[in-house]
Structures are given as C-alpha cells and as structure tokens.
C-alpha cells in the first residue's frame, strides 16, 4: 500500500499528550504528507483520561454529561474520525498512522490495521476475534481494541486504541460500540498481570510495517527517553568509594539496587548504607536487591558504618536494610544500634533511616523510633491495587501503620512512590491523602525503571512536567518537603531535603 516495499516508515512516540493537541499535530503532519513534505509516520501516544466522540457519536453514547465528566477530571473531545464513543487513558496503546494509501483502498487498510493490532494480542498468547458488524477486536465477546480512522486526500489520520494496562473504569462513562451491555477488557485484565507496553508497541510497529509493505523499523520503542539519561561522572570516585566500602565490609543500596544516581552521589562523597546483609527475604518484582539465604546480623557492622560515615565527613547519614522477615524483630535492634553508633561518632550529623515494615510489629518499630533518628522513612512504593503484582509480600495498610506509628512519636515521617507502574492519577492522589492522614509530611516521587526483563515492566515513562505537577499537588495538599523527578530516589539528595517537621523535633 506504499510506494515501495522498502520505503521507510518513521516511528515516533509522543508520550502523554492531550487529545486535542495530538489531533492538531496529526492534522499538520497529514497536510504535509499530502503535499509530499513529510514522510509516512506511525505515531504512538497516550492520552490523559478523555472521552472522544467520532462522526457517528452523540449524547446518547455518553452516560455522563460534559459537566459531570469534567468534574471527574475527564476531557470530552469531538473528533472527525469514524465510530461512536471511546475512552482513552494512560496505559492504552494508541497508534496513529499518518500514511499515504497508494492502493486507494480504505477497506483493505482497515483490515491491515486491525491485523497489526491482533498481532499484539497474539504476542501475549491471546487470539482476538473480529465482529463483521463492528470495527475492532474482541476476546470472548469482551472488547479489546477500538478503531476509528479518517482519510483526506488518501492520507490517514487517527487509528487504533488497544487496551493494554489502562484503567477500564473509564469505559463506564460511555456506551461502548453503542451497545449498553458491551464489556470492555484489556491485555492486563485477561492475563492477570501488567503487560510490557514498550514490547506491545514494538510488536505493533513491526506488524503494521509488514502489513503495509514498509521496511521493518528498528526495535526499541521502550528505549529510555532523553530525560532519563545520566551524565557520566567517571570511574575514579566510584572506584574510591567501592574500595572504602569493601575494606570496611559494608554495602550500599546504591550498588545493590542499581541506582541510576550512583555515579553522581559517589562523586559527592555520599552513599546510602545498607545493613543486615545483602540478601533479602522477600522477592518484590520491582527491586534489584538479591533475595535468598541470609546470615545472622554482624554485631560489628554499626561501628564500622559509623567509622565510614566519619571518614567521609557526612553531615547527613542515610541507613537502610534488606527485609529480614527471618529475624524475630526484623532487624530493628540492629537499626537502633547503628543509630546509637552514629550518634556517638558523629554527634552533629543527622540520621535518616529507611526501614522495612517489620511485619507490622509495634515493638520493633518503637525500638527504632526510641533511638531517635531525625527522619523515619518507609516507602509505600506504589498504589494498593498494584501490590499483588509488584510487592506481593507487603501490605499497604501495614506500611501506612508504620509511618503513623513513627509520626505519632514525633519523628519526621517520610515515604516515596515509583511512578510508571500503571497507577492512575486518581489512585496516586488517594495515596497522597492516605500518607498525609498517617502523619507523613516528606515525600519522594520517582520513575520506576525495571532492573531486568524478569522484573515488573515499565508501563510508561513519566515526563518531567508531570513530576512537577505532582510536586505542586503534594505541596498544596499539605506535604512539607517534596522531591519529585524522573531520577529521584528515596535517598537522593536527602541531606538537602531534610527539614524540621511541623509537629515536633526529630531528635530528643
């Protein structure tokens, strides 16, 4: 359907973009393509929560009016594509081909577009169905993908939306396909787990190119965007820090968790110490720390750690640990001993601990609190809906209780979340409210990066402006200290973030 079997197709990803903005970009590119001033393109995009009405859609296809949709944070857009109403949201694979149809056969193009979408489902072990009366894809009667195209001067716009990891509740706002009883599904819903959206994009791009006779595009739609590329800081400081830690038989979470800021922090002469060994008793699907057989706590470790902190001249010391569910107190006494050693060796330094949940044992949490760290950090990591898939051995309510217990004892309570795992805006806002209710006033938000292909996949790369947005939201809600950005981690620049909490002094 193109002018040559080896013709190049430009594949690009616009990230998260408002529907109206994407439509204007498409219109301009389509005009350029029709005039021979632009190449054929396949555009991937995700939209904020949006209901769109195609040429055949109207008020009867909406279950809520425009004002009620807006009150829920859902945009309403009218489109010149075919079809009725559909819903778009983050985590959905939206593909907009802007190509010239050399064969001048719209019916054939639609079939090939749907076949490319079907290849995505097949790549994850699902066989989709077609409905002769409705354009789209179904799985056992549940709608998986919607199609709506527009063609002007034989140049296409709009395209197909495949439900991958998106929140399906948005489809309750419309009448899908004009059928009140139509059930909508997603790949994640069918498989019972999050799906690698980057892989889905690669599959679609390859299948679409084959179907339309383009040269195969390069793989790698899931490559990290520019804002996640760190400046190289050289090996000297890294080697010096690693040598010092090795001599003292100490570990850092910077190394164990493959932190992207390792070079920067080691160059600054800072590190986050990790106590209680290098083996974790849990197997969270987001974490690079090893899990397996453990060793008894090393009684000399607190003193060695304090010596290292003194040698490094640290003014703010961050201590974390693996999770030790095999220990009666979860390692709480070892935390307390480490804080005491630091207080004795560096009385002017502030101390921050990032603890596990200690299986919710009040006595263990109290033991750490009574050692009076300046900051008590415990991460909730993600929204509660994703706990079974991301951290199945943890409990959201239990993590909130840890923070509440620390805050009740006058400590500065801190927590953090990873974005890009498939959370929705509403879920994130609800977690922030829960953290505030627990007494947490210090917050970190960063981009989740999968340590390997065996870990939970990245659902999307969150652009910097969204982190800025959530930082502003968090401050308006009542957080005192917020660090938010793609490369922010729990302990990143923690010394600069430390501030006295409003509800009392950290150390007594």
C-alpha positions in Angstrom: 0.0 0.0 0.0 3.0 2.3 0.0 5.0 3.5 -3.0 7.7 0.9 -2.5 8.3 -2.3 -0.4 11.5 -0.8 1.1 10.0 2.6 1.9 10.9 3.9 5.3 8.3 4.4 8.0 9.1 7.0 10.7 8.0 5.6 14.1 7.8 8.0 17.0 6.3 8.2 20.5 4.7 11.4 21.7 4.3 10.2 25.2 1.4 11.5 27.3 -0.4 14.2 25.3 -3.8 15.8 25.4 -6.2 14.5 22.8 -6.8 17.9 21.2 -3.1 18.7 21.0 -2.4 15.3 19.3 -5.2 15.9 16.8 -3.7 19.2 15.8 -0.3 17.7 15.4 -1.8 14.9 13.2 -3.7 17.4 11.1 -0.5 19.4 10.3 1.5 16.2 9.6 -1.2 14.9 7.3 -1.3 18.2 5.4 2.5 18.0 5.0 2.3 14.4 3.9 -0.4 15.1 1.3 1.9 17.8 -0.2 4.9 15.5 -0.2 6.7 17.4 2.5 6.7 14.8 5.2 7.4 11.0 5.4 4.9 8.3 6.3 4.6 8.1 10.0 3.4 5.8 12.8 2.8 7.7 16.0 2.3 6.2 19.4 0.7 8.4 22.1 -1.1 8.1 25.4 -3.8 10.5 26.4 -4.9 11.7 29.8 -8.5 10.5 30.7 -10.5 11.5 27.7 -13.9 10.5 26.1 -13.9 11.1 22.4 -17.0 11.1 20.1 -16.5 10.2 16.5 -18.5 11.3 13.5 -21.3 8.9 14.4 -21.3 9.6 18.1 -23.6 11.9 20.1 -25.1 12.5 23.6 -26.8 9.0 23.6 -23.3 7.4 23.7 -22.4 9.2 27.0 -23.5 8.0 30.4 -22.5 11.4 31.9 -22.8 14.9 30.5 -19.9 17.2 29.8 -20.0 18.9 33.2 -20.0 15.7 35.2 -17.2 14.3 33.0 -15.2 17.5 33.7 -15.9 17.2 37.4 -14.2 13.7 37.3 -11.2 15.1 35.5 -12.2 13.5 32.2 -11.9 15.6 29.0 -14.6 15.4 26.2 -13.4 15.8 22.6 -15.2 15.7 19.3 -13.3 14.0 16.5 -13.6 13.7 12.8 -12.7 10.0 12.9 -15.2 7.3 12.3 -17.0 5.4 15.0 -19.0 6.4 18.1 -17.6 7.0 21.6 -14.5 5.6 23.1 -12.3 6.3 26.1 -8.6 7.0 26.3 -6.3 6.9 29.3 -2.7 6.3 30.3 -1.5 2.7 29.7 -3.5 2.3 26.5 -1.6 1.7 23.2 -2.9 4.4 20.8 -1.4 4.2 17.3 -2.0 7.0 14.8 -0.7 6.1 11.3 -0.2 9.2 9.1 0.5 7.4 5.8 -0.5 7.9 2.1 -2.6 5.0 0.8 -1.1 4.2 -2.6 -3.6 1.5 -3.3 -6.6 3.8 -2.6 -8.5 1.1 -0.8 -9.7 2.1 2.7 -11.4 -1.2 3.4 -8.1 -3.0 2.8 -6.3 -0.5 5.0 -8.7 -1.0 7.9 -8.3 -4.8 7.7 -4.5 -4.5 7.8 -4.6 -2.0 10.7 -6.7 -4.4 12.7 -4.5 -7.3 11.8 -1.5 -5.4 13.2 -3.5 -4.8 16.4 -4.3 -8.5 16.5 -0.6 -9.4 16.4 -0.1 -7.5 19.6 -2.7 -9.8 21.4 -1.1 -12.9 19.9 2.3 -11.8 21.1 1.0 -12.2 24.6 -0.7 -15.6 24.0 -4.3 -14.3 23.2 -6.2 -14.9 20.0 -8.6 -12.0 19.2 -11.9 -12.1 17.3 -13.5 -9.8 14.7 -17.1 -8.7 14.6 -18.4 -8.3 11.0 -20.7 -5.5 12.2 -18.2 -3.5 14.3 -14.6 -2.5 13.6 -12.4 -3.6 16.5 -11.1 -6.6 18.3 -12.8 -8.8 20.9 -11.7 -11.6 23.3 -14.6 -14.0 24.1 -17.1 -11.1 23.5 -15.1 -8.6 25.5 -13.9 -5.6 23.5 -10.1 -5.2 23.5 -9.4 -2.7 20.7 -11.3 0.2 19.0 -10.7 1.6 15.6 -11.6 5.0 14.2 -9.9 6.4 11.1 -10.1 9.5 9.0 -8.7 9.9 5.4 -8.2 13.1 3.4 -6.6 13.1 0.0 -5.8 9.4 0.8 -3.6 10.3 3.8 -4.7 8.6 7.0 -5.2 10.1 10.5 -6.4 8.6 13.8 -6.2 4.8 14.0 -6.5 2.2 16.7 -6.6 2.0 20.5 -5.6 -1.2 22.2 -6.4 -1.6 25.9 -3.1 -2.8 27.5 -2.7 -1.6 31.1 -5.3 1.3 31.2 -8.0 1.7 33.8 -11.1 0.1 32.4 -13.4 2.1 34.7 -13.3 4.9 32.2 -15.4 2.9 29.8 -18.3 3.0 32.3 -18.7 6.7 31.3 -19.7 5.8 27.8 -21.9 3.2 25.9 -19.1 1.2 24.1 -20.0 0.5 20.4 -23.5 1.9 21.1 -24.2 -1.4 22.9 -25.2 -0.8 26.6 -24.2 -4.3 27.7 -20.8 -4.3 25.9 -18.0 -5.5 28.3 -14.5 -4.0 27.7 -11.3 -5.7 28.6 -7.5 -5.2 28.4 -4.5 -7.4 28.0 -3.6 -6.9 31.6 -7.1 -7.8 32.7 -7.1 -11.0 30.6 -3.6 -12.0 31.7 -4.0 -11.0 35.4 -0.8 -9.0 35.4 0.7 -5.8 34.0 1.9 -6.0 30.4 5.1 -4.6 28.9 3.7 -1.6 26.9 7.1 -1.0 25.2 7.0 -4.5 23.9 3.5 -4.1 22.7 4.5 -1.0 20.7 7.4 -2.9 19.1 5.1 -5.7 18.1 2.6 -3.3 16.6 5.2 -1.3 14.7 6.7 -4.4 13.2 3.3 -5.9 12.2 2.0 -2.6 10.8 5.1 -2.2 8.7 4.9 -5.7 7.3 1.2 -5.3 6.5 1.7 -2.1 4.6 4.9 -3.0 2.9 7.3 -0.7 4.8 10.8 -1.6 5.7 10.9 -3.1 9.2 11.5 -0.3 11.8 14.2 -0.7 14.4 13.1 -2.3 17.7 13.3 -0.2 20.8 10.1 1.8 21.3 10.8 1.2 25.0 14.2 2.9 25.0 14.7 5.4 27.8 13.7 9.0 26.8 16.4 11.7 27.0 15.4 12.9 30.5 16.5 9.5 31.9 20.0 9.6 30.5 22.5 10.5 33.2 25.7 12.3 32.6 28.8 10.1 33.0 30.7 11.0 36.1 33.8 8.9 35.5 35.1 5.9 37.4 37.6 7.4 39.8 35.2 8.4 42.6 33.2 5.2 42.1 36.3 3.1 42.5 37.4 5.0 45.5 34.1 4.7 47.2 33.7 1.0 46.4 37.3 0.4 47.7 36.5 2.1 51.0 33.2 0.1 51.4 35.0 -3.1 50.6 37.7 -2.5 53.2 35.1 -2.0 55.9 32.9 -4.8 54.6 29.9 -2.5 54.1 27.2 -2.5 51.5 25.2 0.3 49.9 21.7 0.2 48.4 23.2 2.3 45.6 25.1 -0.7 44.3 22.6 -3.4 45.2 19.6 -1.7 43.7 21.4 -0.5 40.6 20.6 3.1 41.4 20.9 5.5 38.3 22.4 8.2 40.6 25.3 6.1 41.9 28.0 8.0 40.0 26.7 11.4 41.0 26.3 10.5 44.6 29.6 8.7 44.9 31.2 11.8 43.3 29.6 13.9 46.0 31.0 11.6 48.6 27.6 10.3 49.8 26.1 6.9 49.9 23.1 5.1 51.4 24.4 2.4 53.7 22.6 -1.0 53.6 22.8 -3.1 56.8 21.7 -6.6 57.8 23.4 -8.3 54.8 22.9 -8.3 51.0 20.2 -11.0 50.8 16.5 -10.0 51.2 13.8 -12.4 52.4 11.3 -11.0 50.0 11.1 -11.1 46.2 9.4 -7.8 45.2 9.1 -7.6 41.5 10.4 -4.0 41.2 13.6 -4.5 43.2 17.1 -5.5 42.1 18.4 -6.5 45.6 19.1 -10.2 45.8 16.9 -12.5 47.8 17.8 -15.8 49.2 19.5 -17.4 52.3 20.6 -14.9 54.9 23.3 -14.7 57.6 23.0 -13.5 61.2 23.4 -9.8 61.8 27.0 -8.7 62.1 27.4 -7.2 65.6 30.4 -5.1 64.5 28.6 -3.6 61.5 27.2 -0.5 63.4 30.6 0.6 64.4 32.2 0.0 61.0 29.4 2.0 59.4 29.9 4.9 61.9 33.6 4.9 61.1 32.9 5.0 57.4 30.5 7.9 57.8 33.1 9.8 59.9 35.8 9.1 57.4 33.6 10.5 54.6 32.7 13.6 56.7 29.0 13.0 56.3 26.6 15.6 57.8 23.6 13.5 57.0 23.7 9.7 57.1 21.1 7.5 55.5 20.8 3.9 56.6 18.5 1.3 55.0 18.4 -2.5 55.0 17.2 -5.6 53.2 13.9 -7.0 54.6 14.7 -9.7 57.3 11.5 -11.5 58.0 13.6 -14.3 59.3 14.6 -12.3 62.4 12.3 -12.1 65.4 12.4 -8.3 65.4 13.0 -7.9 61.7 16.4 -6.4 62.4 15.0 -3.4 64.5 17.6 -3.8 67.2 20.4 -3.6 64.6 18.9 -0.4 63.3 18.8 1.0 66.8 22.4 0.0 67.4 23.5 1.6 64.2 21.8 4.9 65.1 23.5 4.8 68.5 26.9 4.3 67.0 26.4 7.2 64.6 25.2 9.5 67.4 28.4 8.6 69.4 30.8 9.0 66.5 29.1 11.9 64.7 27.1 13.8 67.2 26.4 16.8 64.9 25.2 14.6 61.9 21.6 14.0 61.2 20.4 10.4 60.7 17.8 9.1 58.4 16.6 5.5 58.3 14.7 3.8 55.6 13.2 0.7 57.2 11.2 -2.3 56.1 7.7 -2.8 57.6 9.0 -5.3 60.3 5.8 -7.3 59.6 3.9 -4.5 61.4 5.3 -5.4 64.8 4.8 -2.3 67.1 7.6 -3.2 69.4 10.1 -3.4 66.5 9.0 0.0 65.1 9.2 1.5 68.6 12.7 0.2 69.1 13.9 2.2 66.0 11.9 5.3 67.0 13.3 5.3 70.5 16.8 5.6 69.0 15.6 8.9 67.7 16.5 9.1 64.0 15.9 12.6 62.6 13.9 11.1 59.7 11.9 7.8 59.7 11.4 6.8 56.0 9.3 3.8 54.9 8.2 3.6 51.3 4.7 2.6 50.2 6.3 2.2 46.7 3.1 2.1 44.6 -0.7 2.3 44.8 -2.6 -0.5 46.6 -4.1 -2.0 43.5 -0.7 -2.9 42.2 0.6 -4.5 45.4 -0.3 -8.1 44.4 1.7 -7.8 41.1 4.6 -5.6 42.3 5.2 -6.3 46.0 3.0 -9.3 46.9 4.6 -9.9 50.4 3.9 -6.4 51.5 0.6 -4.8 52.8 -0.4 -1.3 52.0 -2.3 -0.7 55.3 0.6 -2.2 57.2 3.0 0.3 55.6 0.7 3.2 56.4 0.6 2.0 60.0 4.4 2.0 60.2 4.5 5.7 59.2 1.7 6.6 61.5 3.5 5.0 64.5 6.7 6.9 63.7 4.9 10.2 63.2 3.0 9.7 66.5 6.3 9.6 68.3 7.4 13.0 66.9 9.6 11.8 64.1 9.7 13.3 60.6 7.9 10.6 58.6 8.9 10.2 55.0 7.7 8.0 52.2 8.1 7.5 48.5 6.4 6.1 45.4 7.6 4.9 42.0 5.6 6.2 39.0 5.2 4.4 35.7 4.0 1.1 37.0 0.4 1.5 35.8 -1.1 3.7 38.5 -3.9 6.2 37.7 -4.0 9.8 38.7 -6.9 9.2 41.0 -5.1 6.3 42.7 -1.9 8.4 43.2 -3.9 11.3 44.7 -5.6 8.9 47.0 -2.3 7.5 48.2 -1.0 11.0 48.9 -4.1 11.7 51.0 -3.5 8.4 52.9 0.1 9.4 53.6 -1.0 12.7 55.0 -3.6 11.1 57.2 -0.8 8.8 58.6 1.2 11.9 59.5 3.7 11.7 56.7 4.9 15.1 55.6 8.0 14.3 53.5 7.5 12.7 50.0 9.7 11.4 47.1 8.3 10.6 43.7 10.5 9.0 41.0 10.3 7.0 37.8 10.2 3.2 38.1 13.0 1.6 36.0 12.9 -2.2 35.6 16.2 -3.7 36.7 15.8 -6.6 34.2 13.4 -8.3 31.9 12.4 -10.6 34.8 11.1 -7.7 36.8 7.8 -5.9 36.6 7.8 -4.0 33.2 7.7 -0.2 32.9 4.2 0.8 31.9 5.3 4.2 30.7 8.0 6.8 31.1 6.6 9.8 33.0 7.8 13.1 31.6 9.4 15.7 33.9 6.4 18.1 33.7 4.2 15.5 35.3 6.5 15.2 38.2 6.4 19.0 38.5 2.7 18.8 38.5 2.5 16.2 41.3 5.1 18.1 43.4 2.8 21.1 43.2 -0.3 18.9 44.0 1.5 17.4 47.0 2.5 20.7 48.4 -1.0 22.1 48.1 -2.3 19.0 49.9 0.0 19.7 52.9 3.4 18.0 52.4 6.2 20.0 53.9 9.0 18.6 51.8 8.7 17.1 48.3 11.3 15.8 45.9 9.8 14.7 42.6 11.5 13.9 39.3 12.3 11.0 36.9 15.6 10.2 38.7 14.5 11.0 42.3 15.0 8.1 44.7 14.2 7.7 48.4 17.6 8.9 49.5 18.6 11.1 46.6 19.9 14.5 47.9 18.3 13.5 51.2 20.5 16.0 53.1 19.1 18.9 51.1 15.5 17.7 51.7 15.8 17.4 55.5 13.7 19.9 57.3 12.3 20.1 60.8 8.7 18.7 60.8 5.9 20.9 61.9 4.6 18.5 64.5 7.8 18.3 66.6 11.5 17.9 66.8 13.1 14.7 65.3 15.8 14.1 67.9 15.2 14.3 71.7 
